Amino acid sequence: MILYYVPCKDKKEAKKIAKELLKQKLIACANIVPAESIYEWEGELKEETEAILLVKTLERWEEEAKNAIRELHSYDIPAIIKLNARVNKEYLSWMEGCIR
């Protein structure tokens, strides 16, 4: 199982991306978590409210899912952070039934 950690500008954008990935059957599930982010951009310290999108997919669909996220995301340089995960057999079986 792969988990992508994707900061989004807001909950609306995170939901839009999640729904499209589900529609395309590239992911089995998504979670959206409110977050506060602090970072430097173009020489300035920024503090923003964001929404973290966590999407669950299978290794064989990781490139397609990543490319779809990139296309749908509004940031010039979106962070699409891949986390490899181990999951229980029952959940993995459910995921395999959901994704393409």
N, CA and C of each residue as an Amber inpcrd file, in Angstrom:
protein
   300
   0.8410000  -1.1850000   0.0000000   0.0000000   0.0000000   0.0000000
   0.8750000   1.2330000   0.0000000   0.4180000   2.2360000  -0.6830000
   1.1030000   3.5260000  -0.7010000   0.1630000   4.5710000  -0.1310000
   0.7200000   5.4400000   0.6550000  -0.0240000   6.5670000   1.2040000
   0.6600000   7.8250000   0.6760000  -0.1030000   8.6710000   0.0010000
   0.4310000   9.9620000  -0.4260000  -0.0430000  11.0290000   0.5500000
   0.9060000  11.8360000   1.0040000   0.6710000  12.9760000   1.8940000
   0.7550000  14.2160000   1.0190000  -0.3610000  14.9450000   0.8820000
  -0.4270000  16.0540000  -0.0770000  -1.0390000  17.2960000   0.5870000
  -0.2280000  18.2870000   0.9660000  -0.8010000  19.5370000   1.4620000
  -1.5450000  20.2700000   0.3350000  -2.7500000  20.7380000   0.6450000
  -3.5760000  21.4650000  -0.3210000  -3.9180000  22.8410000   0.2380000
  -4.2910000  23.7720000  -0.6490000  -4.5540000  25.1420000  -0.1950000
  -5.7290000  25.2340000   0.7630000  -6.7120000  24.3230000   0.6220000
  -7.8550000  24.3350000   1.5240000  -8.6100000  23.0080000   1.4030000
  -9.6250000  22.8700000   2.2420000 -10.4210000  21.6470000   2.2670000
 -11.1340000  21.4230000   0.9330000 -11.5940000  22.4860000   0.3160000
 -12.3140000  22.3820000  -0.9570000 -11.4270000  21.7460000  -2.0290000
 -10.1790000  22.2120000  -2.1150000  -9.2650000  21.6400000  -3.1060000
  -8.9560000  20.1790000  -2.7850000  -8.7280000  19.8750000  -1.5240000
  -8.4380000  18.4920000  -1.1280000  -9.5980000  17.5690000  -1.4950000
 -10.8190000  18.0120000  -1.2430000 -11.9990000  17.2110000  -1.5830000
 -12.1100000  17.0140000  -3.0930000 -11.8480000  18.0790000  -3.8450000
 -11.9260000  17.9910000  -5.3080000 -10.9520000  16.9330000  -5.8250000
  -9.7290000  16.9720000  -5.3370000  -8.7180000  16.0080000  -5.7740000
  -9.1300000  14.5960000  -5.3600000  -9.5440000  14.4310000  -4.1080000
  -9.9350000  13.1070000  -3.6120000 -11.0820000  12.5270000  -4.4350000
 -12.1010000  13.3260000  -4.6900000 -13.2570000  12.8380000  -5.4390000
 -12.8820000  12.4250000  -6.8560000 -12.0120000  13.1860000  -7.4880000
 -11.5950000  12.8430000  -8.8520000 -10.7730000  11.5580000  -8.8590000
  -9.8750000  11.3890000  -7.8900000  -9.0780000  10.1590000  -7.8140000
  -9.9720000   8.9520000  -7.5450000 -10.9770000   9.1190000  -6.7010000
 -11.9250000   8.0340000  -6.4490000 -12.7330000   7.7200000  -7.7150000
 -13.1610000   8.7590000  -8.4150000 -13.9280000   8.5820000  -9.6550000
 -13.1130000   7.8010000 -10.6890000 -11.8120000   8.1050000 -10.7560000
 -10.9270000   7.4140000 -11.6940000 -10.4690000   6.0470000 -11.1750000
 -10.8790000   5.6990000  -9.9560000 -10.5120000   4.4420000  -9.3060000
  -9.0050000   4.2910000  -9.1580000  -8.3310000   5.4020000  -8.8470000
  -6.8870000   5.3920000  -8.6090000  -6.5460000   5.2510000  -7.1340000
  -7.5280000   5.4770000  -6.2770000  -7.3350000   5.3480000  -4.8330000
  -8.5260000   4.5940000  -4.2420000  -8.3040000   4.0590000  -3.0330000
  -9.3930000   3.3770000  -2.3410000 -10.0640000   4.2970000  -1.3340000
  -9.3110000   5.2590000  -0.8180000  -9.8130000   6.0720000   0.2850000
  -8.9850000   7.3470000   0.3830000  -9.5830000   8.3810000   0.9550000
  -8.8530000   9.6250000   1.2190000  -9.2640000  10.1580000   2.5790000
  -8.3180000  10.8050000   3.2330000  -8.5850000  11.5050000   4.4920000
  -8.1310000  12.9410000   4.3160000  -8.8660000  13.8680000   4.9290000
  -8.5160000  15.2840000   4.8650000  -8.3860000  15.7830000   6.2920000
  -7.2270000  16.3720000   6.5850000  -6.9070000  16.8140000   7.9380000
  -6.5450000  18.2990000   7.8970000  -7.1620000  19.1330000   8.7440000
  -6.7790000  20.5530000   8.7830000  -5.3460000  20.6940000   9.3160000
  -4.6220000  21.6920000   8.8060000  -3.2280000  21.8780000   9.2180000
  -2.8310000  23.3410000   9.1470000  -1.8570000  23.6900000   9.9470000
  -1.1990000  24.9900000   9.8520000   0.2110000  24.7310000   9.3600000
   0.6200000  25.4530000   8.3470000   1.9380000  25.2570000   7.7560000
   2.7710000  26.5230000   7.8820000   4.0510000  26.3370000   8.1430000
   5.0190000  27.4350000   8.2030000   6.1620000  27.0510000   7.2710000
   6.4710000  27.9360000   6.3270000   7.5030000  27.6330000   5.3370000
   8.0460000  28.9290000   4.7530000   9.1590000  28.8070000   4.0530000
   9.7220000  29.9660000   3.3540000   9.3960000  29.8490000   1.8790000
   8.9120000  30.9370000   1.2930000   8.5890000  30.9730000  -0.1380000
   9.0420000  32.3070000  -0.6890000   9.9060000  32.2420000  -1.6990000
  10.4370000  33.4300000  -2.3620000  10.9990000  34.4280000  -1.3550000
  11.7670000  33.9050000  -0.3820000  12.4630000  34.7450000   0.5800000
  11.6240000  35.2400000   1.7470000  10.3680000  34.8580000   1.8120000
   9.4990000  35.3120000   2.8960000   9.0160000  34.1310000   3.7280000
   8.9120000  34.3510000   5.0330000   8.3480000  33.3500000   5.9230000
   6.8270000  33.4120000   5.8100000   6.2100000  32.2910000   5.5190000
   4.7620000  32.2160000   5.3310000   4.1460000  31.3450000   6.4220000
   2.9590000  31.7340000   6.8610000   2.1500000  30.9310000   7.7630000
   0.7800000  30.8260000   7.1240000   0.3640000  29.6020000   6.8490000
  -0.8870000  29.3850000   6.1220000  -1.7080000  28.2830000   6.7760000
  -3.0030000  28.3490000   6.5680000  -3.8820000  27.2480000   6.9010000
  -4.0210000  26.4080000   5.6370000  -3.8230000  25.1250000   5.7710000
  -3.9360000  24.2160000   4.6370000  -4.8010000  23.0280000   5.0430000
  -4.9990000  22.1270000   4.1110000  -5.6530000  20.8460000   4.3770000
  -4.7160000  19.7630000   3.8650000  -4.4450000  18.7870000   4.7070000
  -3.5900000  17.6770000   4.3000000  -4.4830000  16.5860000   3.7230000
  -4.2000000  16.2270000   2.4880000  -4.9040000  15.1460000   1.8210000
  -4.0400000  13.8990000   1.9290000  -4.5940000  12.8570000   2.5080000
  -3.9260000  11.5540000   2.5910000  -4.7130000  10.6090000   1.6980000
  -4.0610000  10.0660000   0.6930000  -4.7460000   9.1300000  -0.2030000
  -4.0590000   7.7740000  -0.1580000  -4.8770000   6.7270000  -0.2260000
  -4.3840000   5.3560000  -0.1350000  -4.5550000   4.6810000  -1.4850000
  -3.4320000   4.1600000  -1.9960000  -3.4680000   3.4790000  -3.2760000
  -2.5580000   2.2570000  -3.2220000  -2.4640000   1.5650000  -4.3360000
  -1.6070000   0.3920000  -4.4510000  -0.3850000   0.7450000  -5.2830000
   0.7080000   0.0320000  -5.0510000   1.9660000   0.3380000  -5.7450000
   1.7990000   0.3790000  -7.2550000   1.0170000  -0.5240000  -7.7920000
   0.8990000  -0.5810000  -9.2600000   0.2020000   0.6430000  -9.8610000
  -0.4780000   1.4570000  -9.0310000  -1.1670000   2.6550000  -9.5220000
  -0.5200000   3.9460000  -9.0250000   0.6510000   3.8440000  -8.4040000
   1.2360000   5.0380000  -7.7860000   1.5510000   6.1420000  -8.7860000
   2.0930000   5.8270000  -9.9340000   2.4390000   6.8660000 -10.9120000
   1.1960000   7.5530000 -11.4570000   0.1670000   6.7710000 -11.7750000
  -1.0740000   7.3510000 -12.2800000  -1.7160000   8.2600000 -11.2330000
  -1.7230000   7.8090000  -9.9790000  -2.3020000   8.6250000  -8.9080000
  -1.5050000   9.9110000  -8.7190000  -0.1800000   9.7910000  -8.7000000
   0.6840000  10.9660000  -8.5260000   0.4860000  11.9620000  -9.6630000
   0.4220000  11.4720000 -10.8940000   0.2330000  12.3640000 -12.0380000
  -1.1250000  13.0590000 -11.9880000  -2.1660000  12.3390000 -11.5710000
  -3.4940000  12.9530000 -11.4580000  -3.4980000  14.0330000 -10.3720000
  -2.8370000  13.7660000  -9.2490000  -2.7500000  14.7770000  -8.1860000
  -2.0660000  16.0260000  -8.7190000  -0.9600000  15.8390000  -9.4100000
  -0.2100000  16.9680000  -9.9610000  -1.0730000  17.7980000 -10.9090000
  -1.8530000  17.1420000 -11.7510000  -2.7140000  17.8530000 -12.7070000
  -3.8160000  18.6430000 -12.0200000  -4.3630000  18.1080000 -10.9370000
  -5.5050000  18.7190000 -10.2600000  -5.1110000  19.7710000  -9.2330000
  -3.8620000  19.7490000  -8.7920000  -3.4040000  20.6120000  -7.6950000
  -3.1640000  22.0380000  -8.1810000  -3.4260000  23.0130000  -7.3160000
  -3.2850000  24.4240000  -7.7020000  -1.8860000  24.9890000  -7.4520000
  -1.0890000  24.3490000  -6.6220000   0.2430000  24.8910000  -6.3090000
   1.1950000  24.7490000  -7.4890000   2.1140000  25.7160000  -7.6210000
   3.1530000  25.6230000  -8.6480000   4.0230000  24.3860000  -8.4190000
   4.3360000  24.1360000  -7.1650000   5.1710000  22.9940000  -6.7970000
   4.4580000  22.2290000  -5.6700000   3.5200000  21.3540000  -6.0090000
   2.8320000  20.6220000  -4.9490000   3.7560000  19.5740000  -4.3190000
   3.6210000  19.3940000  -3.0160000   4.3400000  18.3170000  -2.3350000
   3.4700000  17.0710000  -2.4400000   4.0030000  16.0500000  -3.0700000
   3.3130000  14.7690000  -3.1860000   4.2660000  13.7530000  -2.5680000
   4.0830000  13.5110000  -1.2870000   5.0480000  12.7450000  -0.5020000
   4.5650000  11.3040000  -0.3810000   5.3620000  10.3930000  -0.8960000
   5.0140000   8.9760000  -0.9000000   5.4980000   8.3190000   0.3920000
   4.5760000   7.6240000   1.0460000   4.9010000   6.8560000   2.2410000
   4.5050000   5.4040000   1.9720000   5.4740000   4.5030000   2.0370000
   5.1530000   3.0820000   1.8980000   4.5680000   2.6130000   3.2140000
   3.5390000   1.8120000   3.1460000   2.8610000   1.3710000   4.3590000
   2.5470000  -0.1140000   4.2820000   2.5180000  -0.7280000   5.4320000
   2.0490000  -2.1000000   5.5380000   0.6310000  -2.0440000   6.0770000
  -0.1900000  -2.9160000   5.5780000  -1.6030000  -2.8840000   5.9430000
  -2.0840000  -4.3160000   6.1750000  -3.0920000  -4.4630000   7.0140000
  -3.6340000  -5.7910000   7.2730000  -4.2630000  -6.3710000   6.0030000
  -4.2750000  -7.7030000   5.9130000  -4.7420000  -8.4010000   4.7180000
  -6.1670000  -8.0300000   4.3310000  -7.0310000  -7.9200000   5.3180000
  -8.4320000  -7.6270000   5.0260000  -8.5900000  -6.2530000   4.3760000
  -7.8420000  -5.2770000   4.8870000  -7.9240000  -3.9300000   4.3190000
  -7.3350000  -3.9150000   2.9120000  -6.2180000  -4.6000000   2.7200000
  -5.5920000  -4.6720000   1.4040000  -6.5410000  -5.3160000   0.3990000
  -7.2190000  -6.3560000   0.8150000  -8.1780000  -7.0160000  -0.0610000
  -9.3020000  -6.0560000  -0.4490000  -9.7920000  -5.2820000   0.5140000
 -10.8270000  -4.2860000   0.2260000 -10.3060000  -3.2560000  -0.7760000
  -9.0660000  -2.7720000  -0.5630000  -8.4780000  -1.7880000  -1.4740000
  -8.4020000  -2.3270000  -2.8920000  -7.9430000  -3.5720000  -3.0220000
  -7.8070000  -4.1730000  -4.3570000  -9.1400000  -4.2400000  -5.0860000
 -10.2380000  -4.3640000  -4.3380000 -11.5580000  -4.3780000  -4.9460000
 -12.0490000  -2.9980000  -5.3720000 -11.4460000  -1.9510000  -4.7970000
 -11.8730000  -0.5760000  -5.0800000 -11.1190000   0.0790000  -6.2360000
  -9.8690000  -0.3080000  -6.4060000  -8.9980000   0.3720000  -7.3700000
  -8.9640000  -0.4100000  -8.6650000  -9.2060000   0.2810000  -9.7560000
  -9.2330000  -0.2880000 -11.1220000  -9.2170000  -1.7730000 -11.0590000
